[in-house]
């Protein structure tokens, strides 16, 4: 038993002697510890990882949570329901009780600035091409094209025929308008129907 203990102590002393040069090198000026801070990768929240350098030094990497859209650091970040990106309160969009980033929302309902302006104008009761053009400052032919696209997307519906035709927002259209108001209108769309009465006007 004593011989076995002596043998183990001899091996331990040998290991220590082998490690001594490395310890001396680290003490003489090699990097013993280094700390770096980096933005967390897309979809990844804050955390820490440790790794070793070739000379035996230890590196600690601290990942900082930032919005994957604007890059700002935020304590309260949500996750896009579709792609998993982290989004801050300024970049997150809510549609049908789910959170989306701008890119994913544009895939669900593609709505450019001019589309939004025409949709908003119709919501506010501007039915004729002339009136929508005047309010949005978009030429009449472009308004006609946009209105046709909004119909195809199911955001508006046509009621009546010919000179008596009117346009109204569908439920989907109202939801889209509310969601995109955060991008194009800073969420300033009023949802009080009494403040924006609907006046049916001719389509021409």
C-alpha positions in Angstrom: 0.0 0.0 0.0 2.8 2.4 1.0 4.6 1.7 -2.3 1.5 2.5 -4.3 1.1 5.8 -2.5 4.8 6.6 -3.1 4.4 5.8 -6.7 1.3 8.1 -7.1 3.2 10.9 -5.4 6.1 10.4 -7.7 3.8 10.7 -10.8 2.1 13.8 -9.3 5.5 15.4 -8.8 6.4 14.6 -12.4 3.2 16.2 -13.7 3.8 19.3 -11.7 7.4 19.6 -13.0 6.0 19.3 -16.6 3.4 22.1 -15.9 6.0 24.4 -14.3 7.4 25.8 -17.6 3.8 26.7 -18.7 3.0 28.4 -15.4 6.3 30.3 -15.5 5.6 31.5 -19.1 2.1 32.7 -18.1 3.5 34.6 -15.1 6.3 36.2 -17.2 3.8 38.1 -19.4 1.6 35.8 -21.4 -2.2 36.6 -21.4 -3.7 34.8 -18.4 -7.2 36.2 -18.8 -8.9 38.3 -21.5 -12.5 39.5 -21.6 -14.3 40.6 -24.8 -17.8 41.8 -25.4 -19.6 41.1 -28.6 -23.2 41.5 -29.9 -25.2 38.3 -29.6 -25.9 36.5 -32.9 -29.3 36.6 -34.6 -31.9 34.9 -32.4 -29.4 34.5 -29.6 -29.7 36.2 -26.2 -27.0 37.3 -23.8 -24.6 34.8 -22.3 -21.0 33.9 -21.7 -18.6 31.4 -23.2 -15.0 30.5 -22.2 -12.2 29.4 -24.4 -8.4 28.8 -24.1 -5.6 30.5 -26.1 -2.7 28.4 -27.6 -0.5 29.7 -24.7 -2.9 28.5 -22.2 -4.6 31.8 -21.5 -8.3 32.0 -20.8 -10.7 34.1 -22.8 -14.2 35.1 -21.6 -16.6 36.2 -24.3 -19.7 38.1 -23.1 -22.6 38.2 -25.6 -24.8 41.3 -25.3 -28.4 41.1 -26.4 -29.2 43.6 -29.2 -32.1 44.1 -31.6 -31.5 42.2 -34.8 -33.2 44.9 -36.8 -31.7 48.2 -35.5 -28.7 46.9 -33.4 -29.7 48.8 -30.3 -29.1 47.2 -26.9 -32.4 46.5 -25.1 -33.4 44.9 -21.9 -36.8 43.9 -23.3 -36.6 42.2 -26.6 -39.3 40.1 -28.3 -38.8 37.3 -30.8 -40.3 37.3 -34.3 -42.9 34.5 -34.6 -41.7 33.7 -38.1 -37.9 33.9 -38.3 -36.8 34.1 -34.6 -35.1 37.4 -34.8 -34.8 39.5 -31.7 -36.8 42.8 -32.1 -37.0 45.8 -29.8 -40.2 47.6 -29.0 -39.5 50.1 -31.8 -38.9 47.4 -34.5 -41.6 44.8 -33.5 -44.9 44.7 -35.3 -48.0 43.0 -33.9 -50.4 41.3 -36.3 -53.2 39.1 -35.2 -51.7 38.8 -31.7 -48.3 37.7 -33.0 -45.0 39.6 -33.1 -43.1 39.9 -36.4 -40.1 41.8 -37.6 -40.6 44.1 -40.6 -39.2 41.7 -43.1 -41.5 38.9 -42.1 -44.5 41.2 -42.0 -43.8 42.3 -45.5 -43.9 38.6 -46.6 -47.3 38.1 -44.9 -48.8 41.4 -46.3 -46.6 43.3 -48.7 -47.5 47.0 -48.2 -45.2 49.8 -49.5 -45.5 53.4 -48.4 -47.7 54.4 -51.3 -50.0 51.4 -50.8 -50.3 52.3 -47.2 -51.2 55.9 -48.0 -54.0 54.8 -50.5 -55.3 52.3 -48.0 -55.4 55.0 -45.3 -57.1 57.5 -47.6 -59.8 54.9 -48.4 -60.3 54.2 -44.7 -60.8 58.0 -44.1 -63.6 58.1 -46.6 -61.8 59.3 -49.7 -63.3 57.1 -52.5 -62.7 58.8 -55.8 -59.4 58.5 -57.6 -59.2 62.3 -57.8 -59.7 62.8 -54.1 -57.3 59.9 -53.2 -54.7 61.4 -55.6 -55.1 64.8 -54.0 -54.8 63.6 -50.4 -51.9 61.2 -51.0 -50.1 63.3 -53.7 -49.9 60.2 -55.9 -50.9 60.5 -59.5 -54.3 59.1 -60.5 -53.1 56.2 -62.7 -50.8 55.0 -59.9 -53.7 55.2 -57.4 -55.8 53.1 -59.7 -53.0 50.5 -59.9 -52.5 50.5 -56.1 -56.3 50.2 -55.5 -56.4 47.2 -57.8 -53.5 45.5 -55.9 -55.3 46.2 -52.6 -58.3 44.5 -53.9 -56.3 41.4 -54.9 -54.7 41.3 -51.5 -58.1 41.3 -49.9 -57.4 44.6 -48.0 -60.4 46.4 -49.5 -63.6 45.4 -51.1 -65.7 46.9 -53.8 -69.4 47.5 -53.3 -71.8 48.5 -56.0 -71.2 48.8 -59.7 -70.1 51.4 -62.2 -70.7 55.0 -61.0 -72.2 53.8 -57.8 -69.2 51.6 -56.8 -67.6 52.3 -53.4 -64.6 50.9 -51.6 -64.3 49.9 -48.0 -61.5 48.3 -45.9 -62.0 44.6 -45.1 -61.2 43.4 -41.6 -57.8 42.3 -42.9 -57.3 45.7 -44.4 -58.0 47.4 -41.0 -55.6 45.0 -39.3 -52.9 45.7 -41.9 -53.4 49.5 -41.7 -53.1 49.4 -37.9 -49.9 47.2 -38.1 -48.2 49.3 -40.8 -49.1 52.6 -39.1 -46.2 51.9 -36.8 -43.8 51.9 -39.8 -45.2 54.7 -41.9 -47.3 56.8 -39.5 -45.7 56.1 -36.1 -48.9 54.4 -35.0 -50.9 57.6 -35.4 -53.9 56.1 -37.3 -57.1 56.9 -35.5 -59.5 54.0 -35.1 -62.5 56.1 -34.0 -65.0 55.7 -36.9 -66.8 58.8 -35.7 -63.7 60.9 -36.2 -63.3 59.6 -39.7 -66.8 59.2 -41.1 -67.3 57.1 -44.2 -68.6 59.1 -47.2 -69.2 56.9 -50.3 -68.1 58.7 -53.4 -68.0 57.7 -57.1 -65.1 55.6 -58.3 -64.1 58.0 -61.1 
